[in-house]
Structures are given as C-alpha cells and as structure tokens.
Amino acid sequence: LDAGVKHKGFNLQLEFYYRTLTDINADGALPISSLTDKGYSVQASYMVLPKRLAAYGFHSYFFDEFKRNPWEVGAGINLYPMKSRSWRLNFQAHHVYKSSAGGTLGLYNAGQTGKTITIGTDFLL
C-alpha cells in the first residue's frame, strides 16, 4: 500500500507492505516452510527555497519472524543549481540497524549497522 500527498512545497510519502514467502527451495533441510514480513516507510520533504533547495527526512521499520527488526532513519538535502531537475546535488546522512537490504550500488550492505554519509550528483539529459 502506497500513499502520498503534495501541497505547497511539502511532500509526504507513506508505504506499508506485507510479504509471505512459500515453496522455498534449498540445498538442504530448512526449519521453516514459509516466511512472513511486514513493514513501513515514511518520507517527508519540503522545498525550503522554491526550485533551489529541498530538505527531507525518512524512517523505515521492518518486522521479521527472526526478531531482528531492521530499521533506518535519516535526513538530507537536494540542491538544484540550475533551478530545474536536470542537475541535482544531494547530501544525506542516515543510521541503519541490521539492514535487511543491500546491493553493489546501494548505500549500505545487508546486515549493516551504523551511520552512512553520502554526497552525490545526478544529471538528466
């Protein structure tokens, strides 16, 4: 379930999810036959300077059957030097606890706990 609202430079985005995995194939015996997860994420942002600077914050929480309950919280800013979405500078800091996700180009690794600070840029052609 995904919902969002925008109004006069303010944005709020909410996501709730529920997942059940069954028919799990493995190389050996498993102590379980299915997994059920649920969680949420929320992000709020505001255009502090119209077409120039946006500030945002976010939080997510994941309820899993293993009681690890990963979560993250963070904040950042987006700076648009050309007053358009064609070029964006991003500065972000967040803390993650027992990350349930990860990837080669992601901000963190699966299982990570700790703080991450990133600086990045995007160009749209």
C-alpha positions in Angstrom: 0.0 0.0 0.0 1.5 3.3 -1.1 0.1 6.8 -0.5 1.4 10.3 -0.9 0.4 13.9 -0.8 1.9 17.2 -2.1 0.9 20.7 -1.1 2.7 24.0 -1.5 6.2 22.6 -1.5 5.5 19.9 1.1 5.6 16.2 0.3 4.6 13.2 2.5 5.0 9.6 1.2 3.9 6.5 3.2 4.4 2.9 2.3 3.1 -0.2 4.1 3.9 -3.7 3.0 3.2 -7.4 3.8 5.0 -10.3 2.2 4.7 -14.1 2.6 7.3 -16.4 1.0 6.3 -20.1 0.5 7.6 -23.0 -1.6 11.2 -22.2 -0.5 13.7 -24.3 -2.4 17.1 -25.0 -0.7 20.1 -27.4 -1.0 19.3 -28.9 2.4 16.6 -29.2 5.1 15.1 -26.0 6.4 13.5 -25.5 9.8 10.7 -23.4 8.3 8.3 -23.8 5.3 7.3 -20.1 4.9 8.4 -16.6 6.0 6.2 -13.5 6.6 7.4 -10.0 6.8 5.7 -6.6 7.2 6.9 -3.1 7.5 6.6 0.6 6.7 8.5 3.5 5.4 7.8 7.2 5.6 9.4 10.2 3.9 8.7 13.9 4.3 10.2 16.8 2.3 9.8 20.5 1.9 11.1 22.9 -0.7 12.9 25.4 1.5 13.8 27.6 -1.4 11.5 27.0 -4.4 13.2 25.3 -7.3 16.5 25.5 -5.5 16.7 23.6 -2.1 14.7 20.7 -0.7 15.1 19.2 2.8 13.9 15.8 3.6 13.8 13.1 6.4 12.9 9.4 6.3 12.3 6.4 8.5 11.6 2.7 7.9 11.0 -0.3 10.1 10.8 -4.0 9.1 9.1 -6.6 11.4 10.5 -10.0 10.6 10.0 -13.5 12.1 13.5 -13.6 13.4 13.0 -10.6 15.7 15.9 -8.7 14.1 13.5 -5.9 13.2 15.8 -3.8 11.0 15.2 0.0 10.7 16.7 3.2 9.4 16.4 6.9 9.9 18.0 9.8 8.1 17.8 13.2 6.6 19.2 15.1 3.6 19.0 18.0 1.2 18.7 18.3 -2.5 20.3 21.3 -4.2 19.2 22.2 -7.7 21.9 24.6 -9.1 20.1 25.3 -12.3 16.6 25.7 -10.7 15.5 22.5 -12.5 15.6 18.8 -12.1 18.2 18.4 -14.8 21.1 18.7 -12.2 20.8 17.8 -8.6 23.4 17.7 -5.8 22.4 15.5 -2.8 23.8 15.4 0.7 22.4 12.7 3.1 23.2 11.2 6.5 21.4 8.2 7.9 21.7 5.5 10.5 20.7 1.9 9.7 20.2 -1.0 12.1 20.7 -4.6 10.9 19.9 -3.6 7.3 17.6 -6.0 5.6 18.7 -4.9 2.1 21.9 -4.3 0.2 23.5 -4.2 -3.2 26.5 -3.4 -5.3 25.4 0.2 -5.9 23.4 0.6 -2.6 24.2 2.9 0.3 24.8 0.0 2.7 25.3 -3.7 2.9 22.9 -6.4 4.0 23.2 -6.8 7.8 25.0 -3.4 8.3 24.5 -1.4 11.4 25.9 2.2 11.6 26.0 5.6 10.1 26.4 6.5 6.4 27.0 9.9 5.0 26.8 10.4 1.2 27.3 13.2 -1.3 26.1 12.7 -4.9 25.0 14.3 -8.1 22.6 13.4 -10.8 22.4 14.7 -14.4 19.3 14.3 -16.5 19.9 14.5 -20.3 
